[in-house]
Amino acid sequence: MKKFKNAKVLEGGEAVKSALSLAFTALMLTVIQPPVNWWPLAWVSFVPFILACSPQTKPKRLAIIAYTVSLLYWLGNLYWVFPITVLGWAAFCVYTALLWPILALTIRYCIVKKIPLFLAVPVLVVGTERLQGVFLGGFFWRFLAHSQFQNTTIIQIADIFGAAGVSFLIAMVNGLLAELILDAQRFKNIFKISNLIKTGLVGIAVVATFVYGRWRIEQSDKFIETGPLVASLQSNVPQSVKRTFQADREIFDDLMLSSKAAAEAGAELIIWPETMVQATLNPDVWPFLSPTENYEVFDKALREHSRETAYVLVGSYGANIQPESYWDISLVEHNSAFLYTPAGQQYNKRYDKIHLVLFGEYLPFRNTFRPLYNFLMKCTPYNYDYSLGAGSEYTIFEITTRQSVQPNTYKFGVIICYEDTIPAMTRRFAMDEQGRKRIHWLVNISNDGWFVRFKDGKVLPSTELTQHAAVCAFRSVENRLAIVRSVNTGISCLIDSLGRIHDGYISASADFPTEAMNRQGIAGWFVDKMPIDKRVTFFSRHGQWLDFCCVACLIVSIIVLVLAQSGRVRRLTIHSSR
């Protein structure tokens, strides 16, 4: 009896130790990301997690503890989603929390089978990060790599491996450190030949990453040329104000004043944030719209503003006519980008956002499961179905500027809102079907006014703003494309093809911060020269090959783990029956 009690005490002690270790990892994973930016901790953040996956802890108990800590981690760190969609916030956190038990159990299995952790951990970590992008349309957020966005030298390997390569390297260091600690706990010689070899291999990977990064940075002057003057406008309108549609004219007039000031500063392309022109701007659908709307007024003002001035790119709504029957038609509305030219005309194409945000931009099950759709309607911030239609074309805009006597022609693509977090989106814009680079830069227009609070006349930003900018930086490195961001409430900035978020500018509105990360909860504009990188990357040509390899290995690991567990249960059943 006493022996049984001692075993229970030991199991309870292991459970508490595992919970504390996992909580410590959750804490470190929280503070390594913006705005805290304690990025060095990323290189040790998963060590407590790995140590918690002790073979002495029963798998079921480990899974429960890992899920609980993970759920609390995601609920807390995605607090800014809660005011927008409680259901979406809860659903995503409940799903993503499942990845920690999977990671914990597969790491535990690797420890039991003595599989080298410096290889197993990075494969499993990158695999679980990629699986974040499976549910709810994909959410590529809070990766280990994203904590290193300011570590310019290290992140250059993203042009080969994508952001996954940086996560892989960090997880590899974590796996090695944990492996050495486990050996020390077992009173093994940590200086044995196998450990020295593992340390040497990880050291070579880190040094090679650093050398490659320095080489790519130092060679950049040979491939980067200066492009046109580009202006980015930033409004400061919380979504709670914007969605009433009561201030649409005031919002437009404020942005027009900023746009004219940017034009006077010499901007040749002026960029407005996502959907800040609250009107449907394509004239072919106007006969089907309410005559009280401001679509014609806004369109006319934009044509007059751009004429003989600059190219003006605005975030607005587009629409297509869709026949419902012989007698009836409906309008499918899009989240769109329109380009106005110095000829005072709309460009002959627009971009309709392809990757819509579930719950934010559309509601599912309208035509497939009506009861669930009706329930979801009750959980939204609106009293009507605000679902938009998804675009299908990766529109390329072309502009001609006159920086010198000889006109210069440039091409760019537009990614709207969270499309800049999805590696496949920017890659498809970057490359044509023949594997050639087809644009000179990317524009990201976004409305992060969803993720701020309005209190006592002031806009209070959330952590989403800085984290969004950090994630976007990796898209620049992956494809060697500069990105200019125009974001309602912030952070509007220029990110060069090395992933550096530029502080400063050539000219700007009064009191617009020179430090990019301080451009939160304010309005303003800046003008800067667009850097154009001629390099074509391995990642642009081949995509997320590392991510998918790691996901495949993770799936194989899960299958092996399940089979091993079922075999163990079967053996125990046979033994007990005897």
C-alpha positions as CSV (number, residue, x, y, z in Angstrom):
1,M,0.0,0.0,0.0
2,K,2.8,2.4,0.9
3,K,4.6,1.6,-2.4
4,F,1.4,2.4,-4.2
5,K,1.1,5.8,-2.4
6,N,4.7,6.6,-3.2
7,A,4.1,5.9,-6.9
8,K,1.0,8.2,-6.8
9,V,3.1,11.0,-5.2
10,L,5.8,10.6,-7.8
11,E,3.3,10.7,-10.6
12,G,1.7,13.8,-9.1
13,G,5.1,15.4,-8.7
14,E,5.9,14.7,-12.4
15,A,2.6,16.2,-13.4
16,V,3.2,19.4,-11.5
17,K,6.7,19.7,-12.9
18,S,5.4,19.2,-16.4
19,A,2.8,21.8,-15.9
20,L,5.3,24.4,-14.6
21,S,7.7,23.6,-17.5
22,L,5.1,24.0,-20.1
23,A,3.9,27.2,-18.5
24,F,7.4,28.5,-18.5
25,T,7.7,27.8,-22.3
26,A,4.3,29.5,-22.8
27,L,5.6,32.6,-20.9
28,M,8.8,32.8,-23.0
29,L,6.9,32.3,-26.3
30,T,4.7,35.3,-25.2
31,V,7.5,37.7,-24.5
32,I,9.7,36.8,-27.5
33,Q,7.2,38.3,-29.9
34,P,6.5,42.0,-30.4
35,P,5.9,44.4,-28.7
36,V,8.1,42.9,-25.9
37,N,10.7,41.7,-28.3
38,W,12.8,39.6,-26.0
39,W,13.9,37.6,-29.0
40,P,17.1,35.9,-27.5
41,L,14.8,33.8,-25.3
42,A,13.4,32.1,-28.4
43,W,16.7,30.1,-28.6
44,V,15.9,28.4,-25.3
45,S,12.1,28.8,-25.1
46,F,11.3,25.2,-26.0
47,V,13.8,23.6,-23.6
48,P,11.3,23.5,-20.7
49,F,8.7,22.1,-23.1
50,I,11.0,19.3,-24.2
51,L,12.0,18.5,-20.6
52,A,8.4,18.3,-19.7
53,C,7.9,15.4,-22.1
54,S,9.5,13.0,-19.7
55,P,8.8,9.3,-20.2
56,Q,8.0,9.3,-16.4
57,T,4.9,11.3,-17.2
58,K,2.0,9.2,-18.4
59,P,1.0,10.1,-22.0
60,K,-2.7,10.9,-21.2
61,R,-1.7,13.2,-18.4
62,L,0.9,14.9,-20.5
63,A,-1.6,15.5,-23.3
64,I,-4.2,17.0,-20.9
65,I,-1.6,19.3,-19.3
66,A,-0.2,20.4,-22.7
67,Y,-3.6,21.1,-24.0
68,T,-4.7,23.1,-21.0
69,V,-1.5,25.3,-21.0
70,S,-1.7,25.7,-24.8
71,L,-5.3,26.8,-24.7
72,L,-4.6,29.4,-22.0
73,Y,-1.6,30.6,-24.0
74,W,-3.6,31.1,-27.2
75,L,-6.6,32.6,-25.5
76,G,-4.4,35.1,-23.8
77,N,-2.2,36.0,-26.7
78,L,-5.1,36.4,-29.2
79,Y,-7.1,38.5,-26.8
80,W,-7.5,41.1,-29.6
81,V,-9.7,38.7,-31.6
82,F,-12.2,38.4,-28.8
83,P,-14.1,41.7,-29.4
84,I,-14.4,41.0,-33.1
85,T,-15.7,37.4,-33.1
86,V,-16.0,35.5,-29.9
87,L,-16.8,32.3,-31.8
88,G,-13.8,32.7,-34.2
89,W,-11.5,33.4,-31.3
90,A,-12.7,30.4,-29.3
91,A,-12.8,28.0,-32.3
92,F,-9.3,28.9,-33.4
93,C,-7.8,28.6,-29.9
94,V,-9.6,25.3,-29.2
95,Y,-8.1,23.9,-32.5
96,T,-4.6,25.3,-32.2
97,A,-4.3,24.1,-28.6
98,L,-4.5,20.6,-29.9
99,L,-1.1,21.0,-31.6
100,W,0.8,21.1,-28.3
101,P,-0.4,17.7,-27.0
102,I,0.6,16.3,-30.4
103,L,4.0,17.9,-30.2
104,A,4.5,16.8,-26.6
105,L,3.6,13.2,-27.3
106,T,5.7,12.9,-30.4
107,I,8.7,14.5,-28.6
108,R,8.1,12.1,-25.7
109,Y,8.2,9.2,-28.1
110,C,11.4,10.4,-29.6
111,I,13.0,10.6,-26.1
112,V,11.9,7.0,-25.4
113,K,13.2,5.7,-28.7
114,K,16.5,7.8,-28.3
115,I,15.9,9.7,-31.5
116,P,18.3,12.7,-31.6
117,L,16.3,15.7,-30.4
118,F,18.4,18.2,-32.3
119,L,16.8,16.8,-35.5
120,A,13.4,15.6,-34.2
121,V,12.4,18.8,-32.4
122,P,12.8,21.2,-35.3
123,V,10.9,18.8,-37.7
124,L,8.1,18.5,-35.2
125,V,7.9,22.2,-34.3
126,V,7.9,23.4,-37.9
127,G,5.3,20.7,-38.7
128,T,3.0,21.9,-35.9
129,E,3.5,25.6,-36.9
130,R,2.4,24.8,-40.5
131,L,-0.7,23.0,-39.2
132,Q,-1.8,26.3,-37.7
133,G,-2.5,27.4,-41.2
134,V,-5.0,24.6,-41.8
135,F,-8.1,25.6,-39.8
136,L,-10.3,28.7,-40.3
137,G,-8.6,29.6,-43.5
138,G,-5.1,29.7,-42.1
139,F,-3.4,31.7,-39.4
140,F,0.3,32.0,-39.8
141,W,1.0,33.8,-36.6
142,R,3.4,33.8,-33.6
143,F,5.9,31.4,-35.2
144,L,9.4,31.1,-33.6
145,A,10.8,32.8,-36.7
146,H,8.6,35.9,-36.3
147,S,10.4,36.7,-33.0
148,Q,13.6,37.2,-35.0
149,F,12.2,39.9,-37.4
150,Q,14.8,42.4,-36.2
151,N,17.6,39.9,-36.5
152,T,18.3,40.8,-40.1
153,T,21.3,38.5,-40.7
154,I,19.6,35.3,-39.4
155,I,16.3,35.8,-41.3
156,Q,18.0,35.9,-44.8
157,I,17.8,32.1,-45.1
158,A,14.0,32.7,-45.6
159,D,14.8,33.2,-49.3
160,I,15.6,29.5,-49.4
161,F,13.5,27.9,-46.7
162,G,10.8,30.5,-46.0
163,A,10.1,31.6,-42.4
164,A,10.1,27.8,-41.6
165,G,13.9,27.8,-42.0
166,V,14.4,30.3,-39.2
167,S,11.9,28.4,-36.9
168,F,13.8,25.1,-37.8
169,L,17.2,26.6,-36.8
170,I,15.9,28.0,-33.5
171,A,14.1,24.7,-32.6
172,M,17.3,22.8,-33.5
173,V,19.2,24.8,-30.9
174,N,16.5,24.2,-28.4
175,G,16.5,20.4,-29.1
176,L,20.3,20.2,-28.7
177,L,20.2,22.1,-25.3
178,A,17.4,19.9,-24.0
179,E,19.3,16.8,-25.1
180,L,22.4,17.9,-23.2
181,I,20.4,18.7,-20.1
182,L,18.7,15.2,-20.2
183,D,22.1,13.6,-20.4
184,A,23.2,15.6,-17.4
185,Q,20.1,14.6,-15.5
186,R,20.9,10.9,-16.2
187,F,24.4,11.5,-15.0
188,K,25.8,10.7,-18.5
189,N,28.9,12.2,-19.9
190,I,27.7,15.3,-21.8
191,F,31.1,15.5,-23.5
192,K,30.8,12.1,-25.2
193,I,31.6,11.9,-28.9
194,S,28.0,11.7,-30.0
195,N,27.1,15.0,-28.2
196,L,30.2,16.7,-29.5
197,I,29.2,15.7,-33.0
198,K,25.6,17.0,-32.5
199,T,26.9,20.2,-31.1
200,G,29.3,20.6,-34.0
201,L,26.5,20.0,-36.5
202,V,24.2,22.6,-34.9
203,G,27.1,25.0,-34.6
204,I,27.8,24.6,-38.3
205,A,24.2,25.3,-39.1
206,V,24.1,28.5,-37.0
207,V,27.5,29.7,-38.4
208,A,26.4,28.8,-42.0
209,T,23.2,30.8,-41.5
210,F,25.1,33.8,-40.2
211,V,27.6,33.7,-43.1
212,Y,24.9,33.3,-45.7
213,G,22.9,36.2,-44.2
214,R,26.0,38.5,-44.3
215,W,26.7,37.5,-47.9
216,R,23.1,38.2,-49.0
217,I,23.1,41.6,-47.2
218,E,26.5,42.6,-48.6
219,Q,25.7,41.7,-52.2
220,S,22.4,43.5,-52.1
221,D,23.9,46.8,-53.4
222,K,24.6,45.1,-56.7
223,F,21.0,44.0,-57.2
224,I,18.9,46.8,-55.7
225,E,18.1,50.0,-57.5
226,T,16.1,53.0,-56.5
227,G,12.5,53.1,-57.7
228,P,9.8,55.8,-57.7
229,L,8.7,58.0,-54.8
230,V,5.8,56.2,-53.0
231,A,3.5,57.6,-50.4
232,S,1.7,55.6,-47.7
233,L,-1.3,57.2,-46.0
234,Q,-2.4,56.1,-42.5
235,S,-5.8,56.9,-41.1
236,N,-6.8,56.4,-37.5
237,V,-10.4,55.1,-37.5
238,P,-11.5,52.3,-35.1
239,Q,-13.7,49.8,-36.7
240,S,-16.5,50.7,-34.3
241,V,-16.6,54.1,-36.0
242,K,-16.1,52.9,-39.5
243,R,-18.7,50.2,-39.5
244,T,-21.5,52.7,-38.8
245,F,-21.0,54.2,-42.2
246,Q,-21.9,57.6,-40.6
247,A,-18.4,59.0,-41.0
248,D,-17.6,57.9,-44.6
249,R,-17.4,61.4,-46.0
250,E,-15.2,62.7,-43.1
251,I,-12.8,59.7,-43.4
252,F,-12.6,60.3,-47.2
253,D,-11.9,64.0,-46.8
254,D,-9.2,63.5,-44.2
255,L,-7.4,61.0,-46.4
256,M,-7.8,63.3,-49.4
257,L,-6.0,66.1,-47.5
258,S,-3.2,63.7,-46.7
259,S,-3.1,62.5,-50.3
260,K,-2.8,66.0,-51.7
261,A,0.0,66.8,-49.2
262,A,1.9,63.6,-50.2
263,A,1.5,64.6,-53.9
264,E,3.0,68.0,-53.2
265,A,5.9,66.2,-51.6
266,G,6.6,64.5,-54.9
267,A,4.9,61.1,-54.6
268,E,4.4,59.3,-57.8
269,L,2.2,56.5,-56.3
270,I,0.0,57.3,-53.3
271,I,-1.5,54.4,-51.4
272,W,-4.7,54.6,-49.2
273,P,-5.5,51.9,-46.6
274,E,-7.9,49.0,-47.0
275,T,-11.7,49.8,-47.5
276,M,-11.3,53.4,-46.3
277,V,-13.2,54.6,-49.3
278,Q,-16.6,53.3,-48.2
279,A,-18.2,53.0,-51.6
280,T,-18.4,50.6,-54.6
281,L,-16.2,52.2,-57.2
282,N,-16.7,50.2,-60.4
283,P,-19.2,52.2,-62.5
284,D,-20.8,49.2,-64.3
285,V,-22.8,48.3,-61.1
286,W,-23.9,51.8,-60.2
287,P,-27.3,51.5,-61.8
288,F,-28.1,48.7,-59.4
289,L,-27.0,50.6,-56.3
290,S,-28.9,53.0,-54.1
291,P,-28.8,56.6,-55.5
292,T,-28.1,57.9,-52.0
293,E,-24.7,56.4,-51.8
294,N,-21.5,58.4,-52.3
295,Y,-19.9,56.2,-55.0
296,E,-20.0,58.7,-57.8
297,V,-18.9,61.6,-55.5
298,F,-15.9,59.6,-54.3
299,D,-15.0,58.3,-57.7
300,K,-15.1,61.8,-59.3
301,A,-13.0,63.3,-56.5
302,L,-10.4,60.5,-57.0
303,R,-10.3,61.0,-60.7
304,E,-9.8,64.8,-60.3
305,H,-7.1,64.2,-57.6
306,S,-5.1,61.8,-59.7
307,R,-5.3,63.7,-63.0
308,E,-1.9,65.2,-63.8
309,T,-0.8,64.4,-60.2
310,A,0.1,60.8,-59.4
311,Y,-1.2,57.2,-59.4
312,V,-3.5,56.7,-56.5
313,L,-4.3,53.2,-55.1
314,V,-7.3,53.1,-52.8
315,G,-8.9,50.3,-50.8
316,S,-12.6,50.2,-51.5
317,Y,-15.4,47.8,-52.5
318,G,-15.8,46.3,-55.9
319,A,-18.9,44.4,-57.1
320,N,-20.0,41.9,-59.8
321,I,-23.4,41.3,-61.1
322,Q,-24.5,37.7,-60.5
323,P,-27.7,36.3,-62.1
324,E,-30.0,34.5,-59.6
325,S,-32.7,33.6,-62.1
326,Y,-34.1,34.8,-65.4
327,W,-35.7,37.8,-63.6
328,D,-33.4,38.4,-60.6
329,I,-29.8,39.4,-60.2
330,S,-27.7,39.9,-57.1
331,L,-24.5,41.9,-56.4
332,V,-21.4,40.1,-55.1
333,E,-19.4,42.6,-53.2
334,H,-15.6,42.3,-52.9
335,N,-12.8,43.8,-50.8
336,S,-10.9,45.5,-53.6
337,A,-8.1,47.8,-54.6
338,F,-8.6,50.3,-57.4
339,L,-5.9,52.3,-59.1
340,Y,-6.5,55.8,-60.5
341,T,-4.0,57.0,-63.1
342,P,-2.6,60.5,-63.9
343,A,-5.0,60.5,-66.9
344,G,-7.8,60.8,-64.4
345,Q,-9.1,57.3,-65.1
346,Q,-9.5,54.1,-63.3
347,Y,-7.0,51.4,-64.3
348,N,-8.6,48.8,-66.5
349,K,-8.3,46.1,-63.8
350,R,-8.9,46.0,-60.0
351,Y,-7.7,43.5,-57.4
352,D,-10.4,41.6,-55.4
353,K,-9.1,40.0,-52.2
354,I,-8.7,36.3,-52.7
355,H,-8.1,35.0,-49.2
356,L,-11.1,36.1,-47.1
357,V,-11.0,36.0,-43.3
358,L,-13.6,33.6,-41.9
359,F,-16.1,35.4,-39.6
360,G,-14.4,38.7,-40.4
361,E,-15.3,38.8,-44.1
362,Y,-17.7,35.9,-44.7
363,L,-19.9,33.5,-42.9
364,P,-19.9,29.8,-43.8
365,F,-22.8,27.3,-44.2
366,R,-25.3,29.8,-45.8
367,N,-26.3,27.3,-48.5
368,T,-25.2,24.1,-46.9
369,F,-26.3,24.1,-43.2
370,R,-28.8,26.9,-42.6
371,P,-29.4,26.3,-38.8
372,L,-25.7,26.7,-38.1
373,Y,-25.5,29.7,-40.4
374,N,-28.4,31.3,-38.4
375,F,-26.5,30.6,-35.2
376,L,-23.3,32.2,-36.5
377,M,-25.3,35.3,-37.6
378,K,-26.2,35.9,-34.0
379,C,-22.5,35.8,-33.0
380,T,-21.3,38.5,-35.4
381,P,-20.9,42.2,-34.7
382,Y,-23.4,43.0,-37.5
383,N,-27.2,42.4,-37.8
384,Y,-26.9,41.5,-41.5
385,D,-24.9,39.1,-43.7
386,Y,-21.7,41.0,-44.5
387,S,-20.2,38.1,-46.5
388,L,-18.0,39.2,-49.4
389,G,-17.1,37.3,-52.5
390,A,-13.5,36.0,-53.0
391,G,-11.5,37.1,-56.0
392,S,-9.6,34.7,-58.2
393,E,-7.1,36.8,-60.2
394,Y,-3.6,37.8,-59.0
395,T,-3.9,41.3,-60.5
396,I,-0.7,43.0,-61.6
397,F,-0.8,46.8,-61.8
398,E,1.5,48.7,-64.1
399,I,2.5,52.3,-63.7
400,T,4.8,54.6,-65.7
401,T,6.7,57.4,-64.0
402,R,9.0,60.1,-65.1
403,Q,11.9,60.2,-62.7
404,S,14.1,61.3,-65.6
405,V,13.7,62.2,-69.3
406,Q,13.1,58.5,-70.0
407,P,9.8,57.1,-68.7
408,N,10.1,54.1,-66.3
409,T,7.6,51.4,-66.1
410,Y,7.0,49.4,-63.0
411,K,4.7,46.5,-62.0
412,F,3.4,45.7,-58.5
413,G,0.8,43.5,-56.8
414,V,-1.5,44.3,-53.9
415,I,-2.1,42.0,-50.9
416,I,-4.9,43.0,-48.6
417,C,-4.9,42.6,-44.8
418,Y,-3.9,39.1,-43.7
419,E,-2.9,38.0,-47.1
420,D,0.5,39.3,-46.2
421,T,0.8,36.5,-43.6
422,I,0.3,33.8,-46.1
423,P,3.6,32.8,-47.9
424,A,1.8,31.2,-50.9
425,M,0.0,34.5,-51.7
426,T,3.1,36.6,-52.1
427,R,4.9,33.9,-54.0
428,R,2.1,33.7,-56.6
429,F,2.3,37.4,-57.1
430,A,6.0,37.3,-57.4
431,M,6.5,34.7,-60.1
432,D,4.9,34.0,-63.4
433,E,4.2,30.5,-64.8
434,Q,7.7,30.4,-66.4
435,G,9.4,31.0,-63.1
436,R,10.3,34.6,-63.8
437,K,9.9,37.5,-61.4
438,R,7.0,39.6,-62.7
439,I,6.7,42.5,-60.2
440,H,9.0,45.1,-58.8
441,W,7.4,45.4,-55.3
442,L,4.3,44.6,-53.3
443,V,1.7,46.8,-51.6
444,N,0.0,45.8,-48.4
445,I,-3.2,47.7,-47.6
446,S,-4.8,46.8,-44.3
447,N,-7.4,47.9,-41.8
448,D,-6.1,47.1,-38.4
449,G,-8.7,49.3,-36.9
450,W,-10.5,46.1,-35.9
451,F,-7.8,45.5,-33.3
452,V,-7.8,48.8,-31.4
453,R,-10.0,50.2,-28.6
454,F,-11.5,53.6,-28.5
455,K,-11.4,55.3,-25.1
456,D,-11.8,58.9,-24.0
457,G,-11.3,60.1,-27.6
458,K,-8.0,58.1,-28.0
459,V,-7.2,55.0,-30.0
460,L,-5.5,52.4,-27.9
461,P,-3.6,49.8,-30.0
462,S,-3.3,46.1,-29.3
463,T,-0.3,43.8,-29.8
464,E,-1.7,42.8,-33.2
465,L,-0.4,45.9,-34.9
466,T,3.3,45.3,-34.2
467,Q,3.0,41.5,-34.7
468,H,1.3,42.0,-38.1
469,A,4.2,44.2,-39.3
470,A,6.8,41.6,-38.1
471,V,5.1,38.7,-39.9
472,C,4.9,40.8,-43.1
473,A,8.7,41.3,-43.1
474,F,9.3,37.6,-43.9
475,R,7.3,37.9,-47.1
476,S,9.9,40.5,-48.3
477,V,12.8,38.3,-47.6
478,E,11.2,35.2,-49.1
479,N,10.7,36.8,-52.5
480,R,13.3,39.7,-52.4
481,L,10.4,42.1,-52.8
482,A,10.1,45.4,-50.9
483,I,6.6,45.9,-49.4
484,V,5.0,49.3,-48.6
485,R,2.3,49.0,-46.0
486,S,-0.7,51.5,-45.8
487,V,-2.6,50.5,-42.6
488,N,-5.5,52.1,-40.9
489,T,-4.4,52.8,-37.2
490,G,-0.9,51.5,-38.1
491,I,1.7,50.3,-38.7
492,S,2.3,51.9,-42.1
493,C,5.9,51.5,-43.2
494,L,8.3,50.5,-45.9
495,I,10.0,47.0,-45.6
496,D,12.9,46.5,-47.9
497,S,13.9,43.2,-49.6
498,L,16.1,42.3,-46.7
499,G,13.2,42.4,-44.3
500,R,14.2,45.6,-42.6
501,I,11.3,47.7,-41.5
502,H,12.5,51.2,-42.3
503,D,12.6,54.0,-39.8
504,G,12.5,57.5,-41.2
505,Y,11.4,58.7,-44.6
506,I,12.1,61.4,-47.2
507,S,9.2,63.5,-46.1
508,A,6.1,63.0,-43.9
509,S,3.2,64.8,-42.2
510,A,3.9,66.7,-39.0
511,D,4.5,64.6,-35.9
512,F,4.5,61.3,-37.9
513,P,7.0,59.1,-35.9
514,T,10.3,58.4,-37.5
515,E,10.4,55.0,-35.8
516,A,8.0,52.7,-37.6
517,M,6.9,50.7,-34.6
518,N,5.7,53.8,-32.9
519,R,3.1,54.6,-35.7
520,Q,0.2,53.1,-33.7
521,G,-3.1,54.8,-33.1
522,I,-2.2,57.9,-35.1
523,A,-3.0,59.4,-38.5
524,G,-0.4,60.7,-41.0
525,W,1.5,59.9,-44.2
526,F,5.1,59.5,-45.4
527,V,6.9,59.5,-48.7
528,D,10.0,57.4,-49.4
529,K,11.8,55.8,-52.4
530,M,10.9,52.3,-53.3
531,P,13.9,49.9,-53.4
532,I,13.7,47.3,-56.2
533,D,15.6,44.0,-55.9
534,K,16.3,42.0,-59.1
535,R,17.1,38.8,-57.3
536,V,14.9,35.7,-57.8
537,T,14.9,33.4,-54.8
538,F,14.8,29.6,-54.4
539,F,11.7,30.0,-52.2
540,S,9.9,32.0,-55.0
541,R,10.5,29.1,-57.4
542,H,9.8,26.2,-55.0
543,G,7.6,27.5,-52.2
544,Q,7.2,26.0,-48.7
545,W,9.0,22.7,-49.4
546,L,10.5,22.6,-45.9
547,D,7.1,23.2,-44.2
548,F,5.5,20.4,-46.1
549,C,8.4,17.9,-45.5
550,C,8.1,18.6,-41.8
551,V,4.3,18.2,-41.9
552,A,4.7,14.8,-43.6
553,C,7.2,13.7,-41.0
554,L,4.9,14.9,-38.2
555,I,2.0,12.9,-39.7
556,V,4.2,9.8,-39.9
557,S,5.2,10.3,-36.3
558,I,1.6,10.6,-35.2
559,I,0.7,7.4,-37.1
560,V,3.7,5.5,-35.5
561,L,2.7,6.8,-32.1
562,V,-0.9,5.7,-32.4
563,L,0.1,2.3,-33.7
564,A,2.6,1.9,-30.9
565,Q,0.1,2.9,-28.3
566,S,-2.6,0.6,-29.7
567,G,-0.1,-2.2,-29.7
568,R,0.7,-1.5,-26.1
569,V,-3.0,-1.5,-25.2
570,R,-3.5,-4.8,-27.0
571,R,-0.6,-6.4,-25.2
572,L,-1.9,-5.2,-21.8
573,T,-5.3,-6.6,-22.6
574,I,-4.0,-10.0,-23.5
575,H,-1.8,-10.0,-20.4
576,S,-4.7,-9.1,-18.1
577,S,-7.0,-11.7,-19.7
578,R,-4.4,-14.4,-18.8
